[in-house]
Amino acid sequence: MSTPLILGWEEWVALPGLGLPAIKAKVDTGARTSALHAGLIELFGPAAAPHVRFVVHPVPGREDIEITCSAPVIERRDVTSSNGERENRYVIAATVVIGGREWPIEVTLTNRETMSYRMLLGRQAIREDMIVEPASSFRQPRLSYRPYRNLPRRDSVRRPLRIGVVTRRPDAASSVRLAEAASHQGHVLELIDPRAVQVTFDCGRPGLTIDGVPLAHYDGVIPRLNGATAMGPAMIRQLEMMGSFALNSGDALERLQHPVSVIQALVRAGVGSPPEVLSLSRAQGPELSRDGLIAVRAAPERAYRLLVVDHKVIDAVEMRRGRLRPLGKRLPVGVRRTARRASRALGLGLASFDVVANAGSSAVIAVSAAPSLLRFEKLTGTDVARPIIVAIEAHVRSWSRRSGDVTAAETHDEN
């Protein structure tokens, strides 16, 4: 027989799937269901597969340390608290880790800000081979609040995300592909029509509304805006101010509306832009630039269009006499590097770059911040939607710290 896991009346637990590496829990066999402290609880996603987003303050007394979590909803359940109050709560599934052992449990979400423990471990979470000793505490190894001090910058989030696509064409095939890729990764993707959105500032706090209803928080935003409109970049910038990560920032999109600024940024970064090709007039055809960012006097005989996601070249096609076609051979030396450097110089996490190569050098002749994803997929067969979703996963953090530091949290002890 395996050695039983002995629990005290209080234990350190981790909920890695929710981004909680350390939290103190009260083990209560008198309670049937486990409960987790949660605030700003918000339902989102389709009715057939609802998700819930919530904020957790894992360290009592430290409201400046908060983690945004989300998870699929199992059900809503009426729960009677110890003081006799009945509450209808969301129920989610979570993996709990105690003493190096992990197992799945169900957790209800409720506000426990007045409680000493941010989590309650009920008897449903206690397995048959576990023993609770109510006279002892912390029978399993202690954890630390130290991870909350240095917020991780490399680990991607492993929770369902709420992703918004800002587009005037909600029925576009590219939006469908992005939604499929997001769903495959376990996320929820929603379409936002910028024409229906109003920018608001309530007591100095940035916000967005549609028909007077505030727009909820989005973890990541994919701008799919064609044409030079002032409100597009402003809306993306507003979402960033509200805490969303945007593949193309509002500042980057606004710069694209000024061709001289684009060329200056490229030149500053050492990216070629030959004067005999570039012109500052509006683009004359969609094959060269759908956004009218950089125009050419005459289309080159041969050029290459590269799709860059998160400053990495995902796909490439060839342009001959203005027509796109699959690559006949490998990209010339330096073309890939030029596209990567251009994406960093312009601050674009999702864009296509038209590049010409001559005599061992290469130069950018056109940029689009709303590239045709389906065109790349049809010409090459490459799945270009999934890397976009993965890029958002890599940049969205489940951690946030609004002010101060967490040094005091390391020695904080609960009553």
Protein Blocks (a to p, Z undefined) as FASTA:
>chain_A
ZZdddddfbdcdddfknopabdcddddfkbmbdcdddehiacedjfklccddddddfbgh
iakbccddddddfbdcddddfkopacddddddddddeehiacddddddddfklpmbfbdc
dfklpcfkbccdfkbghkbccddfklmmmgcfkbccfbdcddddddfblkbmklmmmmmm
mmmnopacddddfklpccddeehiacddeehiacdddfbdcdddehjdfklmmmmmmmmm
nopacfbafklmmmmmmmklmmmmmmmnopacdfklpccbdcfbfklomnomaccfbdcf
bdcddddeehiafbdcddeehiacddfbdcdehklmmmmmmmmmnopabdcdddddeehi
acdfbdcfbdcfklmmmmnopafklmmmmmmmmmpccbdcfbhcfklmmmgccZZ
